[in-house]
Amino acid sequence: IVGLIHAIAPQAGLTNLAIPGFSQVFYVSDYFTDKQLDTIAGGGTFIIMQHNRWTTPYVRHQLTTDMSILEKRELSCVKDLDYISKMGRESMRPYIGRFLVNEVTMTALYSLANAFLAKCKADGLINSGDLISIYVDPNSRDTVIICIQVELPVPLNKIKLYIYV
């Protein structure tokens, strides 16, 4: 699973995705009912299923243990946000220790943060993003705080089809 996560885009979902690398899953679809599996998944359990012995195992639903909100419940959202965070830190790192906290640097960081958001949007990592604020930490004058707000892409988990006659 870790290898698969590494091989696909950070925002890509794993639900219903085949998991090559092992041939059989025990005590899931042949042991639990769908209702029992829903209960198990409701507690934040990542379940790997298999229709029968001869089919490739697949992810039933890409859940994490934090079921509080959609962005924490779906593994694709968590790994996407982790990737964005790491990428953001790496893009800001060259400024640490080499620049002074002044208007020129603040302007450069403002431009960098907006370029970072544009790159995230262009790469499909976010649906939208805004630079909320950029300011010098009042408790530590050598620290600049950059606040961005992003809307993550979320997986399509359900489709409701209504047919009217």
C-alpha positions as CSV (number, residue, x, y, z in Angstrom):
1,I,0.0,0.0,0.0
2,V,2.9,2.4,0.8
3,G,4.4,1.6,-2.6
4,L,1.1,2.3,-4.3
5,I,0.7,5.6,-2.4
6,H,4.2,6.6,-3.6
7,A,3.5,5.7,-7.2
8,I,0.2,7.7,-7.7
9,A,-0.5,11.4,-7.5
10,P,-0.9,12.7,-4.0
11,Q,-4.6,13.6,-4.5
12,A,-5.5,10.3,-6.2
13,G,-7.9,8.1,-4.3
14,L,-7.4,4.4,-3.5
15,T,-11.1,3.4,-3.1
16,N,-11.9,0.5,-5.5
17,L,-8.3,0.5,-6.7
18,A,-6.7,-3.0,-7.2
19,I,-3.8,-3.7,-4.9
20,P,-1.3,-6.0,-6.7
21,G,1.5,-7.7,-4.7
22,F,-0.5,-10.2,-2.7
23,S,-2.8,-12.9,-3.9
24,Q,-5.4,-13.5,-1.2
25,V,-7.2,-11.6,1.6
26,F,-8.7,-13.7,4.4
27,Y,-11.8,-13.1,6.6
28,V,-13.3,-10.1,4.8
29,S,-15.9,-10.5,2.1
30,D,-16.4,-14.2,2.7
31,Y,-16.7,-13.7,6.5
32,F,-18.4,-10.3,7.1
33,T,-21.7,-9.1,5.7
34,D,-21.9,-5.7,3.9
35,K,-23.6,-4.2,6.9
36,Q,-20.9,-5.5,9.2
37,L,-18.2,-4.1,6.9
38,D,-20.0,-0.7,6.9
39,T,-19.9,-0.8,10.7
40,I,-16.2,-1.7,10.7
41,A,-15.4,1.0,8.1
42,G,-17.5,3.5,10.2
43,G,-14.8,3.2,12.9
44,G,-12.1,4.3,10.5
45,T,-10.8,0.9,9.3
46,F,-9.0,0.7,5.9
47,I,-10.4,-2.5,4.4
48,I,-8.9,-4.5,1.6
49,M,-11.5,-6.8,-0.1
50,Q,-11.4,-9.6,-2.7
51,H,-14.4,-10.9,-4.6
52,N,-13.0,-14.4,-4.7
53,R,-9.6,-16.2,-4.5
54,W,-8.8,-15.6,-8.2
55,T,-9.4,-11.8,-8.3
56,T,-7.0,-9.1,-7.3
57,P,-7.6,-7.6,-3.9
58,Y,-8.8,-4.0,-3.9
59,V,-9.4,-1.2,-1.4
60,R,-13.0,-1.1,-0.2
61,H,-12.8,2.5,1.0
62,Q,-9.6,4.6,1.7
63,L,-10.3,5.5,5.3
64,T,-8.1,6.8,8.0
65,T,-8.7,6.5,11.8
66,D,-9.8,10.2,12.1
67,M,-13.4,10.1,11.0
68,S,-14.2,13.7,12.2
69,I,-14.4,15.5,8.8
70,L,-14.1,14.5,5.2
71,E,-10.6,16.0,4.7
72,K,-9.3,13.9,7.6
73,R,-11.3,10.8,6.9
74,E,-10.2,10.2,3.3
75,L,-6.6,9.0,2.9
76,S,-6.2,10.9,-0.4
77,C,-7.0,14.2,1.3
78,V,-4.6,13.5,4.1
79,K,-1.7,12.5,1.8
80,D,-2.5,15.5,-0.5
81,L,-2.4,17.9,2.4
82,D,0.9,16.3,3.6
83,Y,2.4,16.7,0.2
84,I,1.3,20.3,-0.1
85,S,2.7,21.1,3.3
86,K,6.1,19.5,2.5
87,M,6.2,21.2,-0.9
88,G,5.4,24.6,0.8
89,R,8.1,24.2,3.4
90,E,10.6,23.3,0.7
91,S,9.7,26.3,-1.4
92,M,10.1,28.7,1.6
93,R,13.3,27.1,3.0
94,P,15.8,29.0,0.8
95,Y,14.7,32.2,2.5
96,I,15.5,31.1,6.0
97,G,18.7,32.6,7.3
98,R,19.6,34.3,4.1
99,F,17.2,37.3,4.1
100,L,16.3,40.0,6.5
101,V,12.8,40.5,7.8
102,N,11.9,43.6,5.9
103,E,9.5,44.9,3.3
104,V,11.5,43.5,0.3
105,T,11.5,40.0,1.8
106,M,7.8,40.2,2.8
107,T,6.9,41.2,-0.8
108,A,9.0,38.3,-2.1
109,L,7.4,35.9,0.3
110,Y,3.9,37.2,-0.7
111,S,4.7,36.6,-4.4
112,L,6.2,33.1,-3.5
113,A,3.1,32.1,-1.6
114,N,0.8,33.2,-4.4
115,A,3.0,31.3,-6.9
116,F,2.9,28.3,-4.7
117,L,-0.9,28.3,-4.6
118,A,-1.1,28.7,-8.4
119,K,1.3,25.7,-8.8
120,C,-0.8,23.6,-6.4
121,K,-4.0,24.5,-8.4
122,A,-2.3,23.9,-11.8
123,D,-1.1,20.5,-10.5
124,G,-4.6,19.5,-9.3
125,L,-3.5,19.4,-5.7
126,I,-6.1,22.0,-4.7
127,N,-9.4,23.2,-6.1
128,S,-8.8,26.7,-4.9
129,G,-6.5,28.5,-2.5
130,D,-6.1,32.0,-1.0
131,L,-3.3,33.7,0.8
132,I,-5.1,34.8,4.0
133,S,-2.3,36.8,5.6
134,I,1.5,37.2,5.8
135,Y,2.9,39.0,8.8
136,V,5.8,39.1,11.3
137,D,5.1,37.1,14.4
138,P,4.6,39.7,17.2
139,N,6.2,37.3,19.8
140,S,9.2,36.5,17.7
141,R,10.4,39.2,15.2
142,D,12.6,36.7,13.3
143,T,9.6,34.7,12.3
144,V,7.3,35.3,9.4
145,I,3.8,33.7,9.5
146,I,2.2,32.8,6.2
147,C,-1.5,31.7,6.4
148,I,-3.1,30.1,3.3
149,Q,-6.4,28.5,3.0
150,V,-7.0,25.7,0.5
151,E,-9.9,23.6,-0.7
152,L,-8.8,20.1,-1.3
153,P,-10.2,17.9,-4.1
154,V,-12.3,15.2,-2.5
155,P,-13.1,11.7,-3.8
156,L,-16.5,10.9,-5.3
157,N,-17.8,8.4,-2.8
158,K,-21.5,8.3,-3.6
159,I,-23.8,8.9,-6.5
160,K,-27.5,9.4,-6.0
161,L,-29.5,8.6,-9.1
162,Y,-33.1,9.7,-9.2
163,I,-35.3,8.4,-11.9
164,Y,-38.7,10.2,-12.4
165,V,-41.5,8.8,-14.6
